[in-house]
Amino acid sequence: MSTTTTSIKEQLNEKSGFQIWWRLLRPHTLTASIIPVFVGTMLAFTSHHINLLLFLAMLLASILIQSATNMFNEYYDFVRGLDNEKSVGIGGTIVRDGISPKMVLRLALAFFGVAMMLGVYICIESSWWIAVIGLICMLFGYLYTGGPVPIAYTPFGELFSGFFMGTVIIGISYYIQTGTLTGSVIWLSIPVAIFIGAIMMSNNIRDLDGDKENGRKTVAILLGRKNAVRFLGAMFIIAYTLTAMYILAGVLPVWSVLAFLSIAKAIDVIKKFRGKTKPLEMMPAMAATGKTNTLYGLLLGVSLLVSNFL
């Protein structure tokens, strides 16, 4: 193993064994699949009884689709020659750990397969229309980095990830529990969708230089690093402003002010990005963005849970 590879692995604290496969899932991004299911289910719980098995099946299916999407990302970026042993922000399973690219692709397809089986159970318990929506989600999960024009290489990555992982997953999670879908659920999904889009945005800010060299046209590249960080801050402001408006309008309970406890972490994200230009320097900011989504979503879900008993 080269000195460069060893250095990168040490700086990223990458370990062997089980950790190789754990990194492949990119666990810091899985909050984007967990939080929407939790929030959607808690919204349903405010007016209906919850089917725990349905919740768990939906949660696992969402995690599997997100993980498979991350694996497709790992595979196709390698095939296109975009990832190398110095790349930061990837699992490194192929370029640093020597795992076969075909193995990563097969594992991604296997995860999709298990998610489809869980989807069959969910459909039996709710509606077969969920199968259509689920297949569309999986298709876009593949097209995010697969296909002739990967979505991740365009200015629409944040929009698509926020919509499908945020709004659509919240809507499905609510529908399978209640058998209906209301306009308020769609509106309430928007802040979560914004936070998920922010995870993608922070990822693109970190990878801006490398993505630009490889011909990508992400929002971060089009805006430039400083303006991209400002845009990320604006996304946070919009999400919290919408939350405040929903509380004032009575769409969210007063208890949802708990979600504002996550603001400190959002501010921390912007502070960690400012003045940084190297991917390794921006890793803490990337991690903090995921934590912001986690804190906001958990606190929002807990506020809905608490309001149900008071």
Stockholm file with secondary structure:
# STOCKHOLM 1.0

chainA/1-310         MSTTTTSIKEQLNEKSGFQIWWRLLRPHTLTASIIPVFVGTMLAFTSHHINLLLFLAMLLASILIQSATNMFNEYYDFVRGLDNEKSVGIGGTIVRDGISPKMVLRLALAFFGVAMMLGVYICIESSWWIAVIGLICMLFGYLYTGGPVPIAYTPFGELFSGFFMGTVIIGISYYIQTGTLTGSVIWLSIPVAIFIGAIMMSNNIRDLDGDKENGRKTVAILLGRKNAVRFLGAMFIIAYTLTAMYILAGVLPVWSVLAFLSIAKAIDVIKKFRGKTKPLEMMPAMAATGKTNTLYGLLLGVSLLVSNFL
#=GR chainA/1-310 SS CCHHHHHHHHHTTCCSTHHHHHHHTCGGGTHHHHHHHHHHHHHHHTTSCCCHHHHHHHHHHHHHHHHHHHHHHHHHHHHTTCCCTTCCSSCCTTTTTCCCHHHHHHHHHHHHHHHHHHHHHHHHHSCTHHHHHHHHHHHHHHHTTSSSSCGGGSTTHHHHHIIIIIIIHHHHHHHHHHSCCCHHHHHHHHHHHHHHHHHHHHHHHHTHHHHHHTTCCCHHHHHCHHHHHHHHHHHHHHHHHHHHHHHHTTSSCGGGGGGGGGHHHHHHHHHHHTTCCSHHHHHHHHHHHHHHHHHHHHHHHHHHHHHHHC
#=GC SS_cons         CCHHHHHHHHHTTCCSTHHHHHHHTCGGGTHHHHHHHHHHHHHHHTTSCCCHHHHHHHHHHHHHHHHHHHHHHHHHHHHTTCCCTTCCSSCCTTTTTCCCHHHHHHHHHHHHHHHHHHHHHHHHHSCTHHHHHHHHHHHHHHHTTSSSSCGGGSTTHHHHHIIIIIIIHHHHHHHHHHSCCCHHHHHHHHHHHHHHHHHHHHHHHHTHHHHHHTTCCCHHHHHCHHHHHHHHHHHHHHHHHHHHHHHHTTSSCGGGGGGGGGHHHHHHHHHHHTTCCSHHHHHHHHHHHHHHHHHHHHHHHHHHHHHHHC
//
